[in-house]
Amino acid sequence: MLNEVIELDKKYYMNIFGDRLPVCFTHGSGMRLFADNGREYYDFLGGIAVNALGHGHPAFIAALKNQLDKVIHTSSLYYIENQAKLAQKLVENSCADKVMFCNSGAEANEGAMKLAKIYFYKRGSERYEIITLKSSFHGRTLATVAATGQPKYQAPYKPLLPGVKQVEPNDINAVKAAAGDKTAAVMIETIQGESGVHPMSAEYLRELRNFCTENGILLIFDEVQTGMGRTGKLFSSDYFGVYPDIFTSAKALGGGVPIGAVCAAEEVAAAFEPGDHGTTFGGNPFAAAAGLAVFDIFEREGLVENARKMGEFFMERLEAVREKFPDKVKEIRGAGLLIGIELAPETAKRVSAKMFEDGLLVSLCGGTTIRIAPPLIISKNDINMFAAELATALKSV
């Protein structure tokens, strides 16, 4: 089947992914995925921080099947029970007062940018500029490409959305220098994932929060990857103890079903009035049912706390590996179950390839960092196995 799928992909699918890893999965269970040839793989990437419940979780599948038997989609012209209840869950478990749903992380981030702009527009202020960080990644729409602080993603799409500036991360003076009377918001990832899992310091985040508050600037956290238990807290704002005016969520929010959310404080959220923004699919009955199931399973199985405990254990095991290979492993970074293992460039490529060859799924970020973002159901046995395989791969290269 794999060769047939590859042939169809090359013939009919736009070449935006190039040659993918040569595997096609047919089903999964827990931490494992199974290829069309029956080979078993262990998923330490979780669909890039999406499959927080692992694969084939029985309660999750039951909830989706139950909703399929009822209604999949209606329209935002009508009230949607699941949508209202999922908004309640997000508000009751975060710093937000109001929520709006969409379809993806990029759309959520763009919605956050729109909300920041219209907030000041309706106050009669000409603030429209948004400051983001270099090496950031906020999505692939035109607005979020402008916000993404990586020239390789921006070059083909110039001229970009005006009024977006990038500054060095973890440098409060850089933000202060870039800010002015036109600055509407600062939007950041508390942990930059795509560039190689680079956390912001707690001190920097506190200083940033204070600066934004003192200068009437909105603070936006892109929690697309760091949210929904990934750091060992439901949102990374809880992990760092610093709270934004707006934050976004997606990825694990739907457990694999596409959904995103813009979450904001009451005063800021009030800037969106009927007709200012909208969505066809966002938070429809099926997607919202998935989000509700994720929350329910998180609570019943203690998965956020498991992410914290297993994240600490994972870091201990990886540090032990680093001590054995100090010439090859430069640094271990991250929080909870979002971890980056920085290696020398050529070593990283070979280790990543070796781990795939041995049946472990990870991703290579920035050419030098092995990114780990496994399901939150992960166990110590899984982590011990990963550490052993990593050591084997490092030894072989």
Long-range contacts (C-beta under 8 A, 24 or more apart in sequence): 1-36, 2-35, 2-36, 2-37, 21-356, 27-55, 27-56, 28-54, 28-55, 28-56, 29-54, 29-55, 29-56, 30-54, 30-55, 30-56, 30-57, 30-375, 30-377, 31-55, 31-374, 31-375, 31-377, 31-378, 31-382, 33-361, 39-359, 40-359, 41-359, 41-360, 41-361, 42-359, 42-360, 42-361, 42-382, 42-385, 42-386, 43-361, 43-374, 43-375, 44-360, 44-361, 44-362, 44-372, 44-373, 44-374, 44-382, 44-386, 45-361, 45-362, 45-363, 45-371, 45-372, 45-373, 45-374, 46-252, 46-373, 46-374, 46-375, 47-256, 48-225, 48-251, 48-363, 48-373, 49-193, 49-225, 49-230, 49-251, 49-252, 49-338, 49-373, 50-251, 50-252, 50-254, 50-255, 50-256, 51-252, 51-255, 51-256, 51-375, 52-228, 52-229, 52-230, 52-252, 52-255, 52-294, 52-298, 52-303, 52-375, 52-376, 53-255, 53-294, 53-297, 53-303, 53-375, 53-376, 53-377, 54-375, 54-377, 55-375, 57-255, 57-297, 57-377, 59-293, 59-296, 59-297, 59-300, 60-255, 60-290, 60-293, 60-294, 60-297, 63-289, 63-290, 63-292, 63-293, 63-296, 64-257, 64-286, 64-289, 64-290, 64-293, 66-289, 67-285, 67-286, 67-289, 67-290, 68-286, 70-285, 71-285, 71-286, 72-284, 72-285, 72-286, 73-281, 73-284, 73-285, 73-286, 74-284, 74-285, 75-280, 76-278, 76-279, 76-280, 76-282, 76-283, 80-283, 80-284, 80-285, 80-288, 81-285, 82-283, 82-285, 82-288, 82-289, 82-291, 82-292, 83-283, 83-284, 83-285, 83-288, 85-288, 85-292, 86-283, 86-288, 86-291, 86-292, 86-295, 87-283, 89-291, 89-292, 89-295, 90-249, 90-261, 90-263, 91-263, 93-234, 93-295, 94-234, 94-235, 94-237, 94-247, 94-263, 95-235, 95-237, 95-243, 95-244, 95-247, 95-265, 96-247, 96-263, 96-264, 96-265, 96-269, 97-264, 97-265, 97-266, 97-269, 98-263, 98-264, 98-265, 98-266, 98-269, 98-270, 99-261, 99-262, 99-263, 99-264, 100-261, 100-262, 100-269, 100-272, 100-277, 100-279, 100-282, 100-283, 101-259, 101-260, 101-261, 101-262, 101-279, 101-282, 101-283, 101-287, 101-288, 102-259, 102-260, 102-261, 102-262, 102-279, 102-282, 102-283, 103-258, 103-259, 103-260, 103-279, 103-281, 103-282, 103-287, 104-139, 104-250, 104-258, 104-260, 105-139, 105-222, 105-224, 105-225, 105-248, 105-250, 105-251, 105-260, 106-138, 106-139, 106-140, 106-141, 106-144, 106-260, 107-139, 107-141, 107-260, 107-279, 107-282, 108-224, 108-248, 108-249, 108-250, 108-260, 108-261, 108-262, 109-138, 109-139, 109-143, 109-144, 109-147, 109-187, 109-222, 109-224, 109-248, 110-139, 110-141, 110-143, 110-144, 111-248, 111-260, 111-262, 111-277, 112-185, 112-187, 112-220, 112-222, 112-246, 112-247, 112-248, 112-262, 112-264, 113-143, 113-144, 113-147, 113-185, 113-187, 113-220, 114-277, 115-246, 115-262, 115-264, 115-268, 115-269, 115-271, 115-272, 115-277, 116-184, 116-185, 116-187, 116-218, 116-220, 116-246, 116-268, 117-184, 118-271, 118-272, 118-276, 119-184, 119-218, 119-268, 119-271, 120-184, 121-271, 122-271, 126-182, 127-181, 127-182, 127-183, 127-184, 127-217, 128-163, 128-182, 128-184, 129-163, 129-164, 129-165, 129-180, 129-182, 129-183, 129-184, 130-163, 130-164, 130-165, 130-183, 130-184, 130-185, 130-186, 130-187, 131-164, 131-165, 131-166, 131-167, 131-175, 131-178, 131-179, 131-183, 131-185, 131-186, 131-187, 132-164, 132-165, 132-166, 132-167, 132-186, 132-187, 132-188, 133-166, 133-167, 133-168, 133-169, 133-188, 133-189, 133-192, 134-166, 134-167, 134-168, 134-169, 135-169, 135-192, 135-195, 135-198, 136-166, 136-169, 136-188, 136-189, 136-192, 136-195, 136-222, 137-189, 137-192, 137-193, 137-194, 137-195, 138-187, 138-189, 138-222, 147-187, 150-195, 169-198, 169-200, 169-204, 170-200, 170-201, 170-204, 171-204, 172-204, 172-207, 172-208, 172-211, 175-208, 175-211, 176-211, 179-211, 179-215, 179-217, 183-215, 183-217, 184-217, 184-218, 185-217, 185-218, 185-219, 185-220, 185-245, 185-246, 186-212, 186-217, 186-218, 186-219, 186-220, 187-220, 187-221, 187-222, 188-220, 188-221, 188-222, 189-221, 189-222, 189-225, 189-226, 190-221, 190-223, 190-226, 190-236, 190-237, 190-239, 190-240, 190-242, 191-225, 191-226, 191-231, 191-236, 191-334, 191-335, 191-338, 193-225, 193-226, 193-338, 193-365, 193-371, 193-373, 194-365, 194-366, 195-365, 195-366, 196-333, 196-340, 196-342, 196-365, 196-366, 196-368, 196-369, 196-371, 197-333, 197-334, 197-338, 197-339, 197-340, 197-365, 197-369, 197-371, 198-333, 198-340, 199-333, 199-334, 199-335, 200-240, 202-240, 202-241, 202-242, 205-240, 205-242, 206-241, 206-242, 208-242, 209-242, 209-243, 209-244, 212-245, 218-245, 218-246, 218-268, 219-244, 219-245, 219-246, 220-244, 220-245, 220-246, 220-247, 220-248, 221-246, 221-247, 221-248, 222-247, 222-248, 223-247, 223-248, 223-249, 224-248, 224-249, 224-250, 224-251, 224-260, 225-251, 225-338, 225-373, 226-335, 226-338, 227-251, 227-252, 227-253, 228-252, 228-253, 228-294, 228-298, 229-298, 229-303, 229-304, 229-307, 229-336, 229-376, 230-307, 230-335, 230-336, 230-337, 230-338, 230-373, 230-376, 231-307, 231-311, 231-335, 231-336, 231-337, 231-338, 232-304, 232-305, 232-307, 232-308, 232-309, 232-311, 232-312, 232-335, 232-336, 232-337, 233-304, 233-308, 233-336, 234-298, 234-304, 236-335, 239-335, 239-336, 252-294, 252-376, 253-291, 253-294, 254-287, 254-290, 254-291, 254-294, 255-290, 255-291, 255-293, 255-294, 256-290, 257-286, 257-287, 257-290, 257-291, 258-287, 259-283, 259-287, 259-288, 259-290, 259-291, 298-376, 301-377, 303-376, 303-377, 304-376, 306-376, 306-377, 306-378, 307-336, 307-337, 307-376, 308-336, 310-337, 310-376, 310-378, 310-379, 310-380, 310-383, 311-335, 311-336, 311-337, 311-339, 313-380, 313-383, 314-339, 314-372, 314-378, 314-383, 314-386, 315-339, 317-383, 317-384, 317-386, 317-387, 318-387, 318-390, 320-387, 321-387, 321-390, 321-391, 321-394, 324-391, 324-394, 325-391, 325-394, 325-395, 328-394, 328-397, 329-394, 330-368, 334-372, 337-372, 337-373, 337-374, 337-376, 337-378, 338-371, 338-372, 338-373, 339-371, 339-372, 339-373, 340-365, 340-369, 340-370, 340-371, 340-372, 341-369, 341-370, 341-372, 341-390, 342-368, 342-369, 343-368, 343-369, 343-370, 344-368, 347-394, 347-397, 350-393, 350-397, 351-390, 351-393, 351-394, 351-397, 354-392, 354-393, 354-396, 354-397, 355-389, 355-390, 355-393, 358-389, 358-392, 358-393, 360-386, 360-389
